[in-house]
Structures are given as structure tokens and as C-alpha cells.
Amino acid sequence: MKSARERLDIVNAYAELGSYRAAAELCGTTHKTVRRIIERHRAGTLGQRPRSPRRPRNTDQVADLIARRIKQTDGRISAKRLLPEARAAGYQGSARNFRRAVAPIRADWRRRRRTLRPWLPTPGEHVVIDWGTEAGWQVFCAVLAWSRWRFVRFASDQRRETTLRLLAECLEALQGVPRIVLADRMACLKAGVVANVVVPHPDYVRLATHYGFRPDFCEAADPESKGVVEALVGYAKADLMVPGAGGWNSLAEANRAAVAWCAEVNARTHSETQAIPAERLVAEQQVLHPLPSLRPPLRHGERRKVDRLATVRFGSARYSVPTRLVGMSVEVAADDHQVVICHGEVEVARHPLVAPGEASICDDHYGGPRGRPARSIRPRSQTEQAFVALGPVAERFLRAAAAAGTPRLTTELAAIVALAASHGEAALVAALERATTFRRFTAAGVRAVLAAGPAAPTITEPGQPLAIQLPAPPTRPLAAYAPEVLR
């Protein structure tokens, strides 16, 4: 293949001589090569590799079937399970070639099925906890989401008592309690999972009640929901337990090293927020959002690549763009206290300048306002399916029972479902609604509500009398009490 310099020499030679053969003799090549290069030069494709036409593949006839089945199964169906359907539709190729056809379609679906957006933490809202293991040491890590204040301690095990003790120590070091403690689905903190709803252990519920926070658990197999603490675990392993360290003689010595390390990293400027976590912690303890230091001078016309959160990073801050630009390059400029983002010659977003570590998000870029995170109820066993089939009242009962840490909830649900055979589904639904109100989350409690019957008193507004139907007592006339002589 001719180099760019050789092609340019051939074009110049032909422009001077006007003959393919004469230019070929001068440049030491053939006249066919000269003609091919001149034709590409005239067509404006000189320097571009010619594209060969796409050859038909034996998987083209089942491409629509693959795309439809992947969409129906939310990208979970495998090529092995889909191959018999493709054979029935006329596919005659090998299983290996079919797997190669399914893989990019499924990867593209998984990439487009979920619209990601950055998490905007609120001061005093979340603290995220997790465990890590390195060189035989158990590492407990916690991050205060807004200030990025970090807490790391070592332990000999990951039992429930150890986790709750270290969580209490973390809250005492914070000198305050956040509203929510977000944890992975740790086996030590959960009593079970019912219809994808995590039931916290009663000990954890008692600790949460004592400190006044709400325990929450991440979605299963969803690293995006706890990436901030996952990063801390890796950071602690790489920095605190560097080669040569970690050879502590006792757990107390290891924890002294962890305390010193936390004091060092919390006094160091955080790479994401461009602020010192210890200083932000002081502001967060007062539930206030102070302004950061002045922003350094911004440059104009810088190119940025849109990440998968549909944001660009500029001046240590993030700015959103339409989701259709994910993976593309845009031009970012600061103009009159505003950030202008353009794609080509078209302006796609305009944001006010925000502080380092903050984010400016436009809901229209994501198709609407941010929705509340929901933990969907997905019944798996026959008992769970039968109970959830009772309707929204049963779902509210299930969520309230799980939040209360009801022990052996699966067994209680089976006994509650069995009550429908003797009392009827309508009466059972009404009883579940009353049981949820009075926080009776066991089968015995629901059975007692059913035994009370529909005449049981209902809850009224505070200060209002109860609507109770009392029997009328028999009455006698006054004459019945007169002495006999007066009659």
C-alpha cells in the first residue's frame, strides 16, 4: 500500500505529465496504480481505506428474533436457551456462530436499558457501610456521602455484633446520626429476603431505633448503588495496607494505624469534591451547606467526552447533557458565569457555574424529574405469589412487616394465606388493612382481627368519639317503682 507521500508524488506527477504511463514511469510504479490513485483523488477518498461490501451472514434471518427475545427477557436469556427457537425459525449455522451474534445485541440492550444519572447526596442524609477482606484482616469501611468523610476500622470477624459495634463507633466519631444507613445485603444484618424486600435483623432494628436512623439496603447485584464505599474499600486496601504494612502484632495496633490513616485522608483534599472532608464534616454536623472556596480561572472551548451518566466534567464539577450524547465529544466553555456546552455548532446545554465537586443537572436531559427509588416486590415462592395476589393492601402489609423486622415472616405469610379458605378473601383483605394500622404482623394478630369482626371500632380523628354501636338497655316506667299503697 502506498504511503501518503508516495500518493502525493503520483498525483503531482500526473498533474504535470497528464499521462498514466508517464507518471507511472517517473514514480516507479504501474499505470494501473496511478489510475486508481487519481480516481480516488478525484472522488475525494484518497487516503481512505476502501470498505469491502458487507457479506451476508447466516444469522441475519434470525436477527429480529434475537432482538425481540432479548427485549422480552430484559437481556437475561442466554444464547444456549435461544438457539432452539432460532433452529425452529430456520437457522442452520453453528452454536458458536450464534453465540457471537447474540453477544453484541444483548450487550447493546443492557447498555441502553437503564438511564444512569449521578447521585446528588444531601447533607446529613446517607452514610454507606461495607466490609472488605485483605491479607486475613477484616476491614470495616463507612463513608458519609456528602462530605466524603471516611471511617475505617479493622476486626477479626464480620459477625453481627462486630458490625453493630463498629457502626455505633462510627456514629460516635461523626458526633451525629444521619437519617439513613445504607448497607450492602450483609448476611449479618438481614433476617431474610421476602419478595426482594430485605427484612433487617431485630438486633439491627433495635440499634436503628436507639440511634434514630432508618436502615436501608442496596439493590441486589447493583454496584452503582454503593460505589462510593466500594471505592473506599479499594483505597484502604491499596494505601493503608501497602506492601510492608499490615504486619501489625495485634488488632489494637492495627486500629491505631487505621485511626491515624483516617485522620490523614480526611484532612486531605478529596479528588472528587475538591474539598477537605474534615471541614465539610463540620458543616454537615450543623446540617448546613456552606459555599466552597473560589473556583480557579476556567479555560474556554475545551473538549470533553460525555460519560455514561450523561454528564461532562469541567472545572472539577459535573454538568448534564442530553442522554443521546453519551459517548460523544462535546465542547465546553465558560461564559458570563455560565457553562455553555455545544455539540458541533449546536448548543445542547447551558448551566450556571457550580462549585467544585457539585453537579448541575437538568431533568429534561433525562426525560423527566428524578423518580423516587423503589424496591419492587417480586414474589418467587407459591406462598409469596398467593399473598401478593391479595392486592395493594397485602403489599403494604408486607413492607410494613419487613420494616418492623418480623421474625419468620415467610411462615407467617403462609399461615395468613390459609385464612382465606375459612374467612373469605374480602374479609382477609380488610383484616390485613386493619392489622397494618395496628401493627399486628403475625398470623395470630390477623386471626384476632378477623375474630373481632366488622363491628370492631374504627380509628377516628384525634379528639373525636369512637363510633361504637352499644346495645340499648331495657327501661321501666317510674310508676313501676311507686309503693303499693299509693297506687
C-alpha angles and dihedrals in degrees: 000000000000119000122237091258092051092049091050090051091051092050091050092047092052091047090056100039101030093212130101094213095045091050090046092052091049094048097040098243139098128283091239090060090049092050093049092050093047092050091052090047091054091046092051094240099107110137094023120110110240112247117230115224115264112260118226116256129212089236094060092088092059098038092103091049091052093049093047095049093046089052092048093050095041091244094303100111115101128224089244092057092043096048097081090054090050091049089053089050092056105271111148102172130105126284091242093055089048091053089052089054095048097047100068093042092051092044091051091050093050090049093052100035095079129047109213125203132177121268113244105203120210121222111263093005110104140023114182122208134189143156129240135184126214131161092344094308123118110222121202112200132186132177128193098223101218103038094032088227107167132213123190129175135166127231139175095233143010099235123144095255092052092048094049092046093052091045090054090048089051092052090049091051089051090052088220144049125248120220096247134031107203115200138170116255091278114184090221094058102042130071093197147313119256118185090340090307113123114226108209118223115261091241089055091047091052091050091048091049091050095051095034102237130127117240115225133179131211123247113268115267092001111127092174091072094061104022093124093065093038087060090050092052091053091044092052092048093049099041109025095038098041119156107288092029127083093060093114118156096219143014091250091056091049092051091050088056089048092052091051091047092050091050089052098048094041089055092049125088109264114235094223103041097029087221137101111262093213091057093045089050090060089055093044092053087063091047090240131131108220123195116256125234121287118292117246118245112290125225124226130237101015120164118232133180117232110238125216090269087065091245137115125215115231128161091356090301134098128237126188127234131182112294092238088073095061109135094014129110121248135181117244123196135169115227127171096337091315134102114226118198119195133183107205105319095332123095108229103173142010123193137174115249112268132193123271111280093021128105134220110211128185113202092209089066089063098043098260144344121321113276126220113261110254129200101215121218110237111176115207110172125060090250093054092046092050092049096046089048088070088079140241092327090061091049091052090048091050094050093046092048091049092048090052091054095241108191120232091009094166091058091047091052091053091052091047092051089052090059090070091072093061103031104028130248096267093053091046092052091050090048092050090053092052091043090054090051093050093037095240100152102167132085089246090055093050090046090054091051090051091049091053089061130205092302092072114119116267127220115264133186116290111278094019121117120253116257097236122160105218122189116254111246119227116260133208129205120252091244089068090069096049119113116260094242094059095056 
